């Protein structure tokens, strides 16, 4: 679920929560070469405010045991001047959800779209939404639905939105060249870790960003976890140890680095701080949909399968 900028809010605005966060993602990492978030990252991903360490006085594990999020605000009316979006057979709510987003695409600066589309890596929001014309051309055509998503295919680009986001009334889609499939990279992996840690220290990027609504942890079954290529897959370890980060109260999201393991797996190293003030590093291992156990996390790209010192 993304946030409709026009809808009444039951929580402090996203921008206020992100003023202490520096989201700058570096260029794509090559195999076995570390990637990092830096000031010289992809244009459009520069933070609005100076970076600061994310801190809080309490820590809450991002699990199903966490308190339920507040009810989502009712979707606002579709703006009368919103760009047209083709209807989708069997999914009547798809066109209105994309029209609400498309209205912002044509009127809002990219920083506001990054704030509203918090499930997506900010660098990719800047890239995918930079040129509105081919996106709107695709959306004007009739859409098609699968079991998890809806797509509008244009001559230049294809626009795809997840059904889960459409159900919220405001959907931020992925945009990719027609004739290709959407790919997930190291920037996506680092953003998943950023979201997971932000939840854990009690400062989620959005109140709706909970494990129940937006799973980030790989499912334990079926047992397909094999980052070392042993040929003997096991259940994803993190699913069975939700307390892996117990005692962590802060993290520095400007220093996340990543390295590819190969075969659909990537690691992200994150500097964290314990309740005693001790600085530590935790290594997250993630997999993409091609190697994960399937499920909601796989449909969104990367999921976290393990966390180690």
URFENMO-V362841 format. One record per residue. N is the residue number from 1. RES is the residue in one letter. PHI is phi as a letter, one per 40 degrees, with the letter a starting at -180 (NA if undefined). OMEGA is omega in degrees with one decimal (NA if undefined). Layout:
# URFENMO-V362841
[[N;RES;PHI;OMEGA] [N;RES;PHI;OMEGA]]
This chain:
# URFENMO-V362841
[[1;X;NA;174.8] [2;X;b;-176.4] [3;X;b;174.9] [4;X;c;-177.7] [5;X;d;-176.6] [6;X;c;-175.2] [7;X;c;173.7] [8;X;d;-176.6] [9;X;b;175.9] [10;X;b;179.4] [11;X;b;178.5] [12;X;d;-178.0] [13;X;d;179.2] [14;X;d;-176.3] [15;X;c;178.3] [16;X;c;179.6] [17;X;c;-175.3] [18;X;c;-178.5] [19;X;c;-179.6] [20;X;c;-173.8] [21;X;b;179.5] [22;X;b;-177.0] [23;X;b;179.2] [24;X;b;-174.5] [25;X;b;-179.8] [26;X;c;178.7] [27;X;c;-177.6] [28;X;c;176.7] [29;X;c;172.2] [30;X;c;-174.3] [31;X;d;176.5] [32;X;g;176.3] [33;X;b;-174.2] [34;X;c;171.9] [35;X;b;179.2] [36;X;a;176.1] [37;X;c;-175.7] [38;X;a;-178.4] [39;X;c;-178.9] [40;X;c;-176.6] [41;X;c;-177.0] [42;X;c;-179.3] [43;X;d;-180.0] [44;X;g;-179.1] [45;X;b;178.8] [46;X;c;-179.0] [47;X;c;177.7] [48;X;c;-176.7] [49;X;b;178.2] [50;X;d;-177.9] [51;X;c;175.4] [52;X;a;-179.9] [53;X;c;179.3] [54;X;c;-177.2] [55;X;b;173.2] [56;X;a;-177.3] [57;X;c;179.6] [58;X;b;179.5] [59;X;b;179.3] [60;X;b;-179.2] [61;X;c;-179.7] [62;X;c;-176.9] [63;X;b;-179.9] [64;X;c;-179.5] [65;X;c;-178.9] [66;X;c;179.0] [67;X;d;-179.6] [68;X;c;178.8] [69;X;c;177.0] [70;X;c;179.7] [71;X;d;179.2] [72;X;c;178.4] [73;X;c;178.4] [74;X;c;-178.8] [75;X;c;179.3] [76;X;c;175.8] [77;X;c;176.6] [78;X;c;179.0] [79;X;d;-177.4] [80;X;c;-178.0] [81;X;c;179.2] [82;X;c;179.2] [83;X;d;179.1] [84;X;c;176.8] [85;X;b;-177.8] [86;X;c;178.8] [87;X;c;-179.9] [88;X;b;179.7] [89;X;d;178.4] [90;X;g;-179.9] [91;X;b;-175.5] [92;X;c;-178.8] [93;X;c;-176.0] [94;X;c;-176.9] [95;X;c;177.5] [96;X;d;-179.5] [97;X;c;179.0] [98;X;c;177.2] [99;X;c;177.4] [100;X;c;178.6] [101;X;c;-177.3] [102;X;c;177.3] [103;X;c;176.8] [104;X;c;179.7] [105;X;d;-176.4] [106;X;c;-175.1] [107;X;b;-172.4] [108;X;c;172.3] [109;X;c;-174.6] [110;X;c;179.3] [111;X;c;178.6] [112;X;c;176.7] [113;X;c;176.3] [114;X;c;179.6] [115;X;c;-179.6] [116;X;c;-176.5] [117;X;c;-171.0] [118;X;c;176.5] [119;X;c;-177.3] [120;X;b;175.8] [121;X;c;-176.5] [122;X;d;179.7] [123;X;c;-179.4] [124;X;c;174.6] [125;X;d;179.3] [126;X;c;-179.7] [127;X;c;-172.2] [128;X;c;-174.4] [129;X;b;-176.1] [130;X;c;-177.6] [131;X;b;-174.2] [132;X;c;-171.9] [133;X;d;-179.7] [134;X;c;177.5] [135;X;c;-179.6] [136;X;c;177.0] [137;X;c;177.9] [138;X;c;-177.6] [139;X;c;-178.8] [140;X;c;-179.8] [141;X;c;176.4] [142;X;c;-179.9] [143;X;c;176.6] [144;X;b;-175.5] [145;X;b;168.9] [146;X;b;-179.3] [147;X;c;-175.3] [148;X;b;-171.7] [149;X;a;175.2] [150;X;b;-178.7] [151;X;b;171.8] [152;X;b;-175.3] [153;X;b;176.4] [154;X;b;-179.5] [155;X;c;-177.5] [156;X;b;-176.4] [157;X;b;172.9] [158;X;b;-178.6] [159;X;b;-178.3] [160;X;b;178.4] [161;X;b;179.6] [162;X;c;179.7] [163;X;d;178.9] [164;X;c;179.1] [165;X;c;177.7] [166;X;d;-178.9] [167;X;c;179.3] [168;X;c;-179.8] [169;X;g;-180.0] [170;X;a;-172.4] [171;X;b;175.1] [172;X;c;-174.1] [173;X;c;167.1] [174;X;c;-178.8] [175;X;b;-179.9] [176;X;a;-176.5] [177;X;c;177.4] [178;X;c;-177.2] [179;X;g;177.6] [180;X;b;174.5] [181;X;b;179.6] [182;X;c;-180.0] [183;X;b;179.2] [184;X;b;-172.4] [185;X;b;-176.4] [186;X;c;176.5] [187;X;c;176.5] [188;X;c;-179.2] [189;X;c;179.8] [190;X;c;180.0] [191;X;c;175.6] [192;X;c;178.6] [193;X;c;177.6] [194;X;d;179.9] [195;X;c;-179.2] [196;X;c;-179.8] [197;X;c;179.0] [198;X;c;174.9] [199;X;c;-173.0] [200;X;c;-178.6] [201;X;c;174.4] [202;X;g;179.1] [203;X;b;-179.2] [204;X;c;179.7] [205;X;c;175.9] [206;X;a;179.7] [207;X;d;-179.4] [208;X;c;-176.1] [209;X;c;178.5] [210;X;b;-179.8] [211;X;c;179.0] [212;X;c;-178.1] [213;X;c;-176.1] [214;X;b;-176.1] [215;X;c;175.4] [216;X;b;-178.3] [217;X;c;178.6] [218;X;c;177.3] [219;X;c;-179.8] [220;X;c;-179.1] [221;X;b;-2.7] [222;X;c;-175.2] [223;X;c;-178.0] [224;X;b;-173.7] [225;X;c;-178.8] [226;X;a;-175.1] [227;X;c;-179.3] [228;X;c;177.8] [229;X;g;-177.5] [230;X;c;-174.7] [231;X;g;178.7] [232;X;b;-177.1] [233;X;c;-178.9] [234;X;b;172.3] [235;X;c;177.2] [236;X;d;-171.4] [237;X;c;-173.3] [238;X;c;179.9] [239;X;c;-179.0] [240;X;b;178.5] [241;X;b;-177.5] [242;X;c;-179.8] [243;X;c;-175.7] [244;X;c;-178.3] [245;X;b;-179.5] [246;X;d;-179.8] [247;X;g;178.6] [248;X;c;-178.1] [249;X;b;-178.8] [250;X;a;174.1] [251;X;a;-179.6] [252;X;b;-174.6] [253;X;c;175.1] [254;X;c;-175.3] [255;X;b;175.9] [256;X;c;178.3] [257;X;b;-175.3] [258;X;b;177.3] [259;X;a;-178.0] [260;X;c;172.8] [261;X;c;-176.6] [262;X;g;177.3] [263;X;f;175.7] [264;X;g;-179.3] [265;X;b;179.6] [266;X;a;175.1] [267;X;b;175.2] [268;X;b;178.0] [269;X;c;-175.0] [270;X;b;174.0] [271;X;c;-179.7] [272;X;b;179.1] [273;X;b;179.6] [274;X;c;-179.6] [275;X;c;178.7] [276;X;c;-178.7] [277;X;g;-178.6] [278;X;c;177.3] [279;X;c;-179.2] [280;X;b;173.5] [281;X;b;175.8] [282;X;b;179.0] [283;X;b;178.3] [284;X;c;174.6] [285;X;b;-175.5] [286;X;b;174.6] [287;X;b;177.5] [288;X;c;-175.0] [289;X;c;-177.3] [290;X;c;-177.3] [291;X;b;-175.4] [292;X;c;-174.2] [293;X;c;-171.7] [294;X;g;-178.8] [295;X;g;-174.3] [296;X;c;-177.8] [297;X;c;-180.0] [298;X;c;-179.4] [299;X;c;-178.4] [300;X;c;-179.6] [301;X;h;-175.7] [302;X;c;168.7] [303;X;b;-177.8] [304;X;c;-179.0] [305;X;b;-177.7] [306;X;a;173.7] [307;X;b;-178.2] [308;X;b;177.7] [309;X;c;NA]]
